[in-house]
Amino acid sequence: MTTVLPAVSEDYAACERITRTEAKNFYYGIRLLPPDKRSALCALYALARRIDDIGDGDLAPAAKTEALTGLRKSLDDPGGEDDPVLRAVADAARRYPVPLSAFGELIDGVQRDVDGIDYADFGELTTYCRCVAGAVGRLCLSIFGAGTDPRAPLFADQLGIALQQTNILRDIREDLGNGRIYLPRDELDRYGVRLEFDDTGALSDPDGRLAALIRDATERAENWYCLGLRLLPELDSRSAACCAAMAGIYRQLNTRIRANPAAVYDRRLSLSGWEKARVASGALLRSSATRTSRSTP
């Protein structure tokens, strides 16, 4: 593996500051990586975050589309841009097999948000999740490295889709306030749910139908976690710990929502800092134990 060019060190430092500040969940896993992989993954996160921020920002839709289009063009030669995040991504791609086209998929997904597209069924929603989260999973895999199973990119994709499903369920109220509905139309119709606020500003659910929909959706997401976590045996110890920590935080959140769907009606549910740290430390301990048991004759 080639080394980090000294001139790019400050660019990586900027990306790590962004990640440490903005990655409220992911940084608990990212910090478990060795320095070279941590820097590279922070660069990828910082660019992914920028793409997301364009979609969630205050610009008019036309201006958001213009910004996304410009960023897509920058990916043709990120190292030629006068931008610390893009330069760091270019250097990461020099050192690792980063699929820069995955950022294009992420842009496609965010453009769907800008266009206000909703989803007729879970198949359509899965396509969206694959763009905005499966692509991130495959970007992470390029830094982690994988074993011999050719299905590793599929597993990374599935794990990203699992995380995005939990993200959607956690943010139903916030997204509705922003004029976005990600729950598939056919499922809303099947459960007889009309997404709206009650007099207190919480999600309205007078007959518990929304709770039933959410509970079933968390069970479906759990199946995707089981599929995606097949990736862990393909990773080295530190990468597996990072991946398990990032997934574990969202999986625990998914379990909490399943136990009490109404918890997302009036707040943005999250784990506390110590709970996230506990998940991360547990992932590191399990990964180290697994590696030790494999190396013991």
C-alpha positions as CSV (number, residue, x, y, z in Angstrom):
1,M,0.0,0.0,0.0
2,T,1.3,3.5,-0.9
3,T,1.8,6.0,1.9
4,V,-0.1,9.2,2.5
5,L,1.5,12.2,0.8
6,P,2.5,14.9,3.3
7,A,0.6,17.6,1.4
8,V,-2.6,15.7,1.9
9,S,-2.3,15.2,5.6
10,E,-4.1,18.5,6.4
11,D,-6.9,17.5,4.0
12,Y,-7.3,14.2,5.9
13,A,-7.3,16.1,9.2
14,A,-10.1,18.3,7.9
15,C,-12.1,15.3,7.0
16,E,-11.6,13.7,10.4
17,R,-12.8,16.8,12.1
18,I,-16.0,16.7,10.0
19,T,-16.5,13.0,10.8
20,R,-15.8,13.4,14.5
21,T,-18.3,16.3,14.6
22,E,-21.1,15.1,12.3
23,A,-20.9,11.3,12.4
24,K,-22.9,10.9,15.6
25,N,-23.1,7.1,15.2
26,F,-20.5,6.1,12.7
27,Y,-17.5,7.7,14.4
28,Y,-17.9,5.2,17.3
29,G,-16.9,2.5,14.8
30,I,-14.5,4.5,12.6
31,R,-12.2,5.3,15.5
32,L,-11.6,1.6,16.0
33,L,-9.7,1.4,12.7
34,P,-5.9,1.8,12.4
35,P,-4.9,5.3,11.4
36,D,-4.5,4.8,7.6
37,K,-7.9,3.2,7.2
38,R,-9.5,5.6,9.6
39,S,-8.2,8.6,7.6
40,A,-9.4,7.1,4.3
41,L,-12.8,6.3,5.7
42,C,-13.2,9.8,7.2
43,A,-12.5,11.2,3.7
44,L,-15.2,9.1,2.2
45,Y,-17.6,10.0,5.0
46,A,-16.9,13.7,4.6
47,L,-17.8,13.6,1.0
48,A,-20.9,11.5,1.6
49,R,-21.9,14.0,4.3
50,R,-21.5,16.9,1.9
51,I,-23.8,15.2,-0.6
52,D,-26.5,14.6,2.1
53,D,-26.2,18.1,3.3
54,I,-27.0,19.5,-0.1
55,G,-30.2,17.4,-0.2
56,D,-31.2,18.5,3.3
57,G,-30.1,22.1,3.0
58,D,-32.1,25.3,2.6
59,L,-31.4,25.9,-1.1
60,A,-34.2,25.9,-3.7
61,P,-34.6,22.5,-5.5
62,A,-33.1,23.9,-8.7
63,A,-30.0,25.1,-6.8
64,K,-29.7,21.7,-5.0
65,T,-29.8,20.0,-8.4
66,E,-27.1,22.3,-9.7
67,A,-24.9,21.7,-6.7
68,L,-25.3,17.9,-7.0
69,T,-24.5,18.1,-10.7
70,G,-21.4,20.1,-10.1
71,L,-20.2,17.7,-7.4
72,R,-20.8,14.7,-9.8
73,K,-18.5,16.4,-12.3
74,S,-15.9,16.9,-9.7
75,L,-15.7,13.2,-9.2
76,D,-14.2,12.8,-12.7
77,D,-10.9,14.2,-11.3
78,P,-11.3,14.9,-7.5
79,G,-7.6,15.4,-7.1
80,G,-7.6,18.3,-9.4
81,E,-10.1,20.2,-7.3
82,D,-9.1,23.0,-4.8
83,D,-11.0,21.3,-2.1
84,P,-9.6,19.4,0.9
85,V,-12.4,16.8,1.0
86,L,-12.1,16.0,-2.7
87,R,-8.3,15.9,-2.5
88,A,-8.5,13.5,0.4
89,V,-10.9,11.3,-1.4
90,A,-8.6,11.3,-4.5
91,D,-5.7,10.2,-2.3
92,A,-7.8,7.5,-0.6
93,A,-8.7,6.2,-4.1
94,R,-5.0,6.2,-4.9
95,R,-4.3,3.9,-1.9
96,Y,-7.5,1.8,-1.9
97,P,-9.8,0.4,-4.5
98,V,-12.5,3.1,-3.9
99,P,-15.4,2.8,-6.3
100,L,-15.9,6.5,-7.0
101,S,-19.0,5.6,-9.0
102,A,-20.7,4.7,-5.7
103,F,-20.8,8.5,-4.9
104,G,-22.7,8.9,-8.1
105,E,-25.3,6.4,-6.8
106,L,-25.5,8.4,-3.6
107,I,-26.1,11.6,-5.6
108,D,-28.8,9.8,-7.5
109,G,-30.5,8.9,-4.2
110,V,-30.3,12.4,-2.9
111,Q,-31.6,13.8,-6.1
112,R,-34.7,11.6,-5.5
113,D,-35.1,13.5,-2.2
114,V,-34.8,16.8,-4.0
115,D,-37.4,15.8,-6.6
116,G,-39.8,14.7,-3.8
117,I,-40.2,11.2,-5.1
118,D,-42.2,8.8,-2.9
119,Y,-42.3,5.0,-3.1
120,A,-45.1,2.8,-4.3
121,D,-43.8,-0.4,-2.7
122,F,-40.8,-1.8,-0.8
123,G,-39.1,-2.7,-4.0
124,E,-38.9,0.9,-5.0
125,L,-37.8,1.9,-1.5
126,T,-35.1,-0.8,-1.6
127,T,-33.7,0.8,-4.8
128,Y,-33.5,4.2,-3.0
129,C,-31.9,2.6,0.1
130,R,-29.3,0.9,-2.2
131,C,-28.4,4.3,-3.6
132,V,-28.1,6.3,-0.4
133,A,-26.8,3.5,2.0
134,G,-25.9,0.4,0.1
135,A,-23.4,2.6,-1.9
136,V,-21.9,3.8,1.4
137,G,-21.6,0.2,2.5
138,R,-19.6,-0.7,-0.6
139,L,-17.4,2.4,-0.2
140,C,-16.6,1.3,3.4
141,L,-15.8,-2.2,2.1
142,S,-13.2,-0.7,-0.3
143,I,-11.3,0.6,2.8
144,F,-11.9,-2.5,5.0
145,G,-10.8,-5.0,2.4
146,A,-12.4,-8.4,2.2
147,G,-11.7,-12.1,2.2
148,T,-12.3,-14.6,-0.6
149,D,-16.2,-14.6,-0.7
150,P,-17.2,-12.8,-3.9
151,R,-20.5,-12.0,-2.2
152,A,-18.8,-9.5,0.1
153,P,-20.0,-6.4,-1.9
154,L,-23.6,-7.8,-1.7
155,F,-23.3,-8.2,2.0
156,A,-22.1,-4.7,2.4
157,D,-24.9,-3.5,0.2
158,Q,-27.5,-5.4,2.3
159,L,-26.1,-4.0,5.6
160,G,-26.4,-0.5,4.3
161,I,-30.0,-1.1,3.3
162,A,-30.7,-2.4,6.8
163,L,-29.3,0.7,8.4
164,Q,-31.3,3.0,6.1
165,Q,-34.5,1.2,6.9
166,T,-33.9,1.9,10.6
167,N,-33.0,5.5,9.8
168,I,-36.3,5.9,7.9
169,L,-38.3,4.5,10.8
170,R,-36.5,6.7,13.3
171,D,-37.1,9.8,11.3
172,I,-40.8,9.4,10.2
173,R,-41.9,12.5,12.1
174,E,-38.9,14.7,11.0
175,D,-39.3,13.6,7.4
176,L,-43.0,14.3,7.4
177,G,-42.3,17.8,8.7
178,N,-40.0,18.3,5.7
179,G,-42.6,17.0,3.3
180,R,-41.1,13.6,2.8
181,I,-42.7,10.2,3.2
182,Y,-40.5,7.1,2.7
183,L,-42.9,4.5,4.0
184,P,-44.3,2.7,0.9
185,R,-47.7,3.8,-0.3
186,D,-49.0,0.2,-0.6
187,E,-48.1,-0.5,3.0
188,L,-49.7,2.7,4.3
189,D,-52.8,1.7,2.4
190,R,-52.7,-1.9,3.7
191,Y,-52.5,-0.8,7.3
192,G,-55.0,2.0,6.8
193,V,-52.4,4.7,7.9
194,R,-52.6,8.3,7.0
195,L,-49.4,10.1,8.2
196,E,-50.3,13.3,9.9
197,F,-49.6,15.2,13.1
198,D,-51.9,15.4,16.1
199,D,-52.6,18.6,18.1
200,T,-49.3,18.3,20.0
201,G,-47.1,18.0,16.9
202,A,-46.6,14.3,17.4
203,L,-47.4,11.6,14.9
204,S,-51.1,10.8,15.0
205,D,-52.0,7.1,15.7
206,P,-55.4,6.9,17.3
207,D,-55.9,3.2,16.6
208,G,-52.4,1.8,16.7
209,R,-52.2,1.0,13.0
210,L,-49.0,3.1,12.5
211,A,-47.4,1.2,15.4
212,A,-48.3,-2.1,13.8
213,L,-46.8,-0.9,10.5
214,I,-43.6,0.3,12.2
215,R,-43.2,-2.9,14.2
216,D,-43.5,-5.1,11.1
217,A,-41.0,-2.8,9.3
218,T,-38.5,-3.2,12.1
219,E,-38.8,-7.0,11.8
220,R,-38.1,-6.8,8.1
221,A,-35.1,-4.6,8.7
222,E,-33.8,-7.1,11.2
223,N,-33.8,-9.7,8.4
224,W,-31.6,-7.4,6.4
225,Y,-29.2,-7.0,9.3
226,C,-28.9,-10.8,9.4
227,L,-28.1,-10.8,5.7
228,G,-25.6,-8.0,5.8
229,L,-23.7,-9.1,8.9
230,R,-22.5,-12.1,6.9
231,L,-19.8,-9.6,5.9
232,L,-18.1,-9.7,9.3
233,P,-16.2,-13.0,8.8
234,E,-14.7,-11.6,5.6
235,L,-13.0,-8.6,7.3
236,D,-9.9,-8.3,9.4
237,S,-10.3,-7.9,13.1
238,R,-10.2,-4.1,13.3
239,S,-12.4,-3.6,10.2
240,A,-14.9,-6.2,11.5
241,A,-15.0,-4.3,14.8
242,C,-15.7,-1.0,13.0
243,C,-18.4,-2.5,10.9
244,A,-20.0,-4.3,13.8
245,A,-20.0,-1.2,15.9
246,M,-21.6,1.0,13.2
247,A,-24.2,-1.7,12.5
248,G,-24.7,-2.6,16.1
249,I,-25.7,1.0,17.1
250,Y,-28.4,1.1,14.4
251,R,-29.5,-2.5,15.1
252,Q,-30.0,-1.7,18.8
253,L,-32.0,1.3,17.8
254,N,-34.1,-0.9,15.5
255,T,-34.8,-3.2,18.4
256,R,-35.8,-0.3,20.6
257,I,-38.2,1.0,18.0
258,R,-39.7,-2.5,17.6
259,A,-40.3,-2.7,21.3
260,N,-42.0,0.7,21.4
261,P,-42.9,2.2,18.0
262,A,-44.6,5.2,19.7
263,A,-41.2,6.3,20.9
264,V,-40.6,7.9,17.4
265,Y,-43.9,9.8,17.4
266,D,-42.7,12.9,19.2
267,R,-38.9,12.8,19.2
268,R,-35.8,11.7,17.3
269,L,-34.9,8.5,19.1
270,S,-31.2,7.8,19.7
271,L,-28.9,5.9,21.9
272,S,-26.9,7.7,24.6
273,G,-23.2,8.3,24.3
274,W,-22.4,5.6,26.8
275,E,-24.7,3.1,25.1
276,K,-22.9,3.8,21.8
277,A,-19.5,3.4,23.4
278,R,-20.7,0.1,25.0
279,V,-21.7,-1.2,21.6
280,A,-18.4,-0.2,20.1
281,S,-16.3,-1.7,22.9
282,G,-18.3,-4.9,22.7
283,A,-17.7,-5.1,19.0
284,L,-14.0,-4.7,19.5
285,L,-13.9,-7.3,22.2
286,R,-15.9,-9.9,20.2
287,S,-13.8,-9.2,17.1
288,S,-10.5,-9.7,19.0
289,A,-11.8,-12.9,20.7
290,T,-12.9,-14.3,17.3
291,R,-9.5,-13.6,15.8
292,T,-7.8,-15.2,18.8
293,S,-9.9,-18.3,18.6
294,R,-9.2,-18.7,14.8
295,S,-5.4,-18.4,15.4
296,T,-5.4,-21.0,18.2
297,P,-4.4,-24.4,16.9
